[in-house]
Amino acid sequence: MDEKASIPKTRKCLVSRSPLPSVNQVDLLALYLSLGKGVREQRFVSTAQAADIVGLSQRTIQSWSDSGKIQAIRIGRKQRICLDSLTEYLKQGNEQ
């Protein structure tokens, strides 16, 4: 069974244009840890990978994460960006 297909939609990364008032880091980390390595690397990317994907600076991605515009988790000293969150944030920016 595909691990990605078994994740309930309620556990998908969510985002809004304004800073998220209370990102539940525990649930986001639980989602991250529940995924197999391959799926995890597809859904949660480094800030450098996210910057390359969208063609922006790594600092911009870090700033968006720090301000709550996109969801990320810390693993040690590094951030892993929720790609679903980044994609949704960019889509919403293009719709306005």
GIRASUL-V746878 format. One record per pair of residues at least 6 apart in sequence whose ideal C-beta (glycine too) atoms are under 7 Angstrom apart, sorted by sequence separation. I is the first residue (numbers start at 1). J is the second residue. If there is no record, write none. Layout:
# GIRASUL-V746878
i->I j->J
i->I j->J
This chain:
# GIRASUL-V746878
i->51 j->57
i->64 j->70
i->51 j->58
i->65 j->72
i->72 j->79
i->73 j->80
i->32 j->40
i->35 j->43
i->72 j->80
i->51 j->60
i->72 j->81
i->48 j->58
i->51 j->61
i->72 j->82
i->47 j->58
i->50 j->61
i->70 j->81
i->71 j->82
i->32 j->44
i->70 j->82
i->47 j->61
i->65 j->79
i->71 j->85
i->47 j->62
i->70 j->85
i->11 j->27
i->65 j->81
i->70 j->86
i->62 j->79
i->70 j->89
i->11 j->31
i->61 j->81
i->69 j->89
i->50 j->81
i->3 j->35
i->46 j->78
i->47 j->79
i->54 j->86
i->3 j->36
i->46 j->80
i->47 j->81
i->4 j->39
i->45 j->80
i->3 j->39
i->44 j->80
i->45 j->81
i->50 j->86
i->54 j->90
i->44 j->81
i->44 j->82
i->45 j->83
i->43 j->82
i->44 j->83
i->43 j->83
i->32 j->73
i->43 j->84
i->28 j->71
i->29 j->73
i->23 j->68
i->28 j->73
i->19 j->67
i->20 j->68
i->23 j->71
i->25 j->73
i->32 j->80
i->19 j->68
i->19 j->69
i->28 j->82
i->15 j->70
i->15 j->71
i->13 j->71
i->13 j->82
i->15 j->85
i->13 j->84
i->12 j->84
i->13 j->85
i->15 j->88
i->15 j->89
i->17 j->92
